[in-house]
Amino acid sequence: MAIPLLEYKPVTQNSRVAGYEVPGDDQPIIYSAELLPSQSEWDELIWAAYRQIYCEHQILKSDRQTFLESQLKDGQITVRDFIRGLVISAPFRRNNYETNSNYRFVELCVQRVLGRDVYSEKEKIAWSIVVATKGIEGFIDELLDSEEYLDNFGFDTVPYQRRRVLPQRDGGETPFNLKTPRYEFYYRTILGFPQIVYQNEIRRFIPQEKKAQAGDPSLFLNMAQGLGVQGKSATKPNLGSINLGMVPYRKV
């Protein structure tokens, strides 16, 4: 008997709040196969799927799923089936599942498949139980069959990070591939990084009010020392050659 998915409370996230935004460069481009794309558009859609699932820093030429690509272009599978094939593929398993715990793997899959962050630790625990009981393929099927995925992406749209741009922030939300490293902290320590780099130069913090302002002579000290100009030093007289008899003195 399969264990049912534990209940967890969704929290208010930008992906759950409807809003109007002016289109800009920071907004994700939506790729859909609903209108029968051309050959070049198919290539862009497939590349967008690779970027979303594999992330740009993990895409290798040898990791391409050419059989799935041909099935997608021939109309034998949908975009949703193509996404499923990428997530359960050997490269994705090797780069994300085998190098992380179930909790970390759940976080990565929720970000890349559902296009949002996990709500809480309870959601991580709930989905990690599904991974442990049904395996990777059962877990991915649960995500792709969920009402959240079908309402936002359906069968023909490539998943993307939803509501990434925030009007009240200059930079918006950080993309998932930048704020979620491939390796978890535990595996990063095993691999020996991050490494401490010692610098020969000691940098000291100087408050703004103590920094030299424009026109301060100290700013020109290095320039003056770099000129290499040396003044002539005064010669010292030889005291032994002085005739004391020739020195005038006052008679009383």
C-alpha positions in Angstrom: 0.0 0.0 0.0 1.5 3.3 -1.1 1.8 6.0 1.5 -0.3 9.1 0.6 1.3 12.4 0.2 1.5 14.2 3.5 -0.4 17.5 3.8 1.5 20.7 3.8 0.3 24.3 3.8 1.2 26.5 0.8 2.6 29.8 1.7 2.2 33.1 -0.2 4.8 33.2 -3.0 5.0 35.4 -6.0 4.2 32.4 -8.2 0.8 32.2 -6.5 -0.2 35.9 -6.8 -1.7 37.1 -10.0 -0.5 40.5 -11.2 0.1 42.7 -14.2 3.6 43.4 -15.3 5.0 45.3 -18.2 7.0 42.9 -20.4 10.7 43.3 -20.2 14.0 41.5 -20.7 14.0 40.0 -17.3 10.7 38.1 -17.9 11.0 34.5 -19.0 10.1 33.7 -22.6 7.2 31.2 -22.8 7.9 28.4 -25.3 4.8 26.4 -26.4 4.2 23.7 -29.1 0.5 24.6 -29.3 0.8 26.4 -32.7 3.0 23.8 -34.4 6.4 25.6 -34.4 8.7 25.6 -37.4 12.0 23.8 -37.4 13.9 26.7 -35.9 11.2 27.3 -33.3 11.4 23.6 -32.4 15.1 23.9 -31.8 14.6 27.0 -29.5 11.8 25.1 -27.6 14.0 22.1 -27.1 17.0 24.2 -26.0 14.7 26.0 -23.5 13.7 22.7 -22.1 17.3 21.7 -21.6 18.1 25.0 -19.9 15.2 24.6 -17.6 15.8 21.0 -16.6 19.5 20.5 -17.0 20.6 24.1 -16.3 23.1 25.8 -18.6 26.2 24.8 -16.6 25.2 21.1 -16.9 24.4 20.8 -20.6 26.9 18.6 -22.5 26.6 17.5 -26.1 26.8 13.9 -25.0 23.8 14.4 -22.7 21.4 15.3 -25.4 18.4 13.0 -25.7 18.2 12.8 -29.5 15.5 10.1 -29.5 13.2 12.2 -27.4 13.9 15.2 -29.6 12.9 13.3 -32.7 9.7 12.0 -31.1 8.8 15.5 -30.0 9.3 17.0 -33.5 7.3 14.1 -35.1 4.4 14.7 -32.7 4.7 11.3 -31.1 5.0 12.8 -27.6 4.0 16.1 -26.0 6.2 18.7 -24.4 5.2 17.3 -21.0 6.4 13.9 -22.0 9.7 15.4 -23.2 10.2 17.1 -19.8 9.5 13.8 -18.1 12.1 12.1 -20.3 14.7 14.7 -19.4 14.1 14.5 -15.7 14.3 10.7 -15.5 17.3 10.5 -17.9 20.6 9.2 -16.9 22.5 12.6 -17.0 19.9 14.3 -14.8 20.0 11.3 -12.3 23.8 11.4 -12.3 24.2 15.1 -11.9 21.3 15.8 -9.4 20.1 12.6 -7.7 23.3 10.8 -7.0 25.1 13.8 -5.7 22.4 15.0 -3.3 20.0 13.9 -0.6 16.4 13.2 -1.2 15.5 16.6 0.3 17.8 18.4 -2.0 16.7 16.4 -5.0 13.1 17.4 -4.2 14.0 21.0 -4.0 15.7 20.9 -7.4 12.8 19.1 -9.1 10.2 21.4 -7.7 12.1 24.4 -8.9 12.7 23.1 -12.4 9.4 21.2 -13.0 6.9 23.4 -11.1 8.7 26.7 -11.6 8.7 27.8 -7.9 10.5 27.3 -4.6 9.4 24.8 -2.1 7.0 26.1 0.4 8.6 24.7 3.6 10.5 21.8 5.1 7.2 19.9 5.4 6.9 19.9 1.6 10.4 18.6 1.3 9.6 15.8 3.7 6.3 15.0 2.0 7.9 14.6 -1.4 11.0 12.9 -0.1 8.7 10.1 1.2 7.3 9.8 -2.3 10.9 9.5 -3.7 11.7 6.8 -1.1 8.5 4.7 -1.7 7.8 5.2 -5.5 11.3 6.0 -6.8 12.4 8.8 -9.1 9.9 8.0 -11.9 7.0 7.8 -9.5 8.0 11.1 -7.9 8.3 12.8 -11.3 4.9 11.4 -12.4 3.3 12.9 -9.3 4.7 16.3 -10.1 3.7 16.2 -13.8 0.2 14.9 -13.0 -0.4 17.5 -10.3 -3.0 20.1 -10.8 -0.5 22.8 -10.3 1.6 21.7 -13.2 -1.3 21.2 -15.6 -2.9 24.5 -14.7 0.3 26.5 -15.3 2.0 24.6 -18.1 -0.4 22.0 -19.5 0.9 19.5 -22.1 2.5 21.9 -24.6 4.4 24.6 -22.6 8.0 24.3 -21.3 8.2 25.0 -17.5 9.8 28.3 -16.5 10.3 30.2 -13.3 7.0 31.8 -12.6 6.7 35.5 -11.6 10.5 36.0 -11.4 10.4 39.8 -11.8 9.2 41.8 -8.8 8.2 45.4 -9.4 9.4 46.5 -5.9 12.9 45.1 -6.5 15.5 46.3 -9.0 16.9 42.9 -9.6 13.8 40.7 -9.0 14.2 37.2 -7.7 17.4 35.3 -8.3 17.2 32.5 -11.0 17.1 29.0 -9.6 20.3 27.9 -11.4 22.2 30.7 -9.6 20.9 30.4 -6.0 20.7 26.6 -5.9 24.1 25.0 -6.5 24.3 21.6 -8.1 26.0 20.0 -5.0 24.7 20.2 -1.5 26.9 21.5 1.3 27.7 17.9 2.5 28.9 16.9 -0.9 30.8 20.2 -1.5 32.8 19.5 1.7 33.6 16.0 0.5 34.9 17.4 -2.9 37.1 19.8 -1.0 35.4 23.1 -1.8 35.0 25.9 -1.1 38.7 26.3 -0.6 40.2 29.0 1.6 42.5 31.2 -0.5 45.1 33.1 1.5 46.2 36.5 0.1 49.5 38.1 0.6 48.0 41.5 0.7 46.1 42.5 3.8 43.1 44.7 3.0 41.9 47.0 5.7 38.6 48.7 5.9 38.8 52.5 6.0 35.6 54.5 6.9 34.3 56.9 4.4 34.9 59.9 6.6 38.6 59.0 7.0 39.3 58.5 3.3 41.4 61.2 1.6 39.3 63.6 -0.4 40.1 65.2 -3.7 43.0 67.6 -3.4 44.5 65.9 -0.4 48.4 65.9 -0.6 48.5 62.3 0.5 46.9 61.2 -2.8 50.0 62.5 -4.6 52.6 60.9 -2.4 52.9 57.7 -4.4 53.2 59.8 -7.6 55.9 62.0 -6.1 57.9 58.9 -4.9 57.6 57.3 -8.3 59.4 60.2 -10.0 62.8 59.0 -8.6 64.1 62.6 -8.2 66.7 62.9 -5.4 68.0 66.3 -4.2 71.8 67.0 -3.7 72.8 66.4 -0.1 75.0 69.1 1.6 78.7 68.1 1.9 80.1 68.0 5.4 83.3 70.1 5.9 86.5 68.4 7.1 87.1 69.8 10.6 90.7 68.6 10.7 91.8 71.1 7.9 90.5 74.2 9.7 93.3 76.6 10.9 92.1 77.9 14.2 94.6 80.8 14.0 92.7 82.3 11.1 89.4 82.3 12.9 88.6 85.9 14.0 87.7 86.5 17.6 86.8 89.6 19.6 89.5 91.0 21.9 88.4 92.4 25.3 
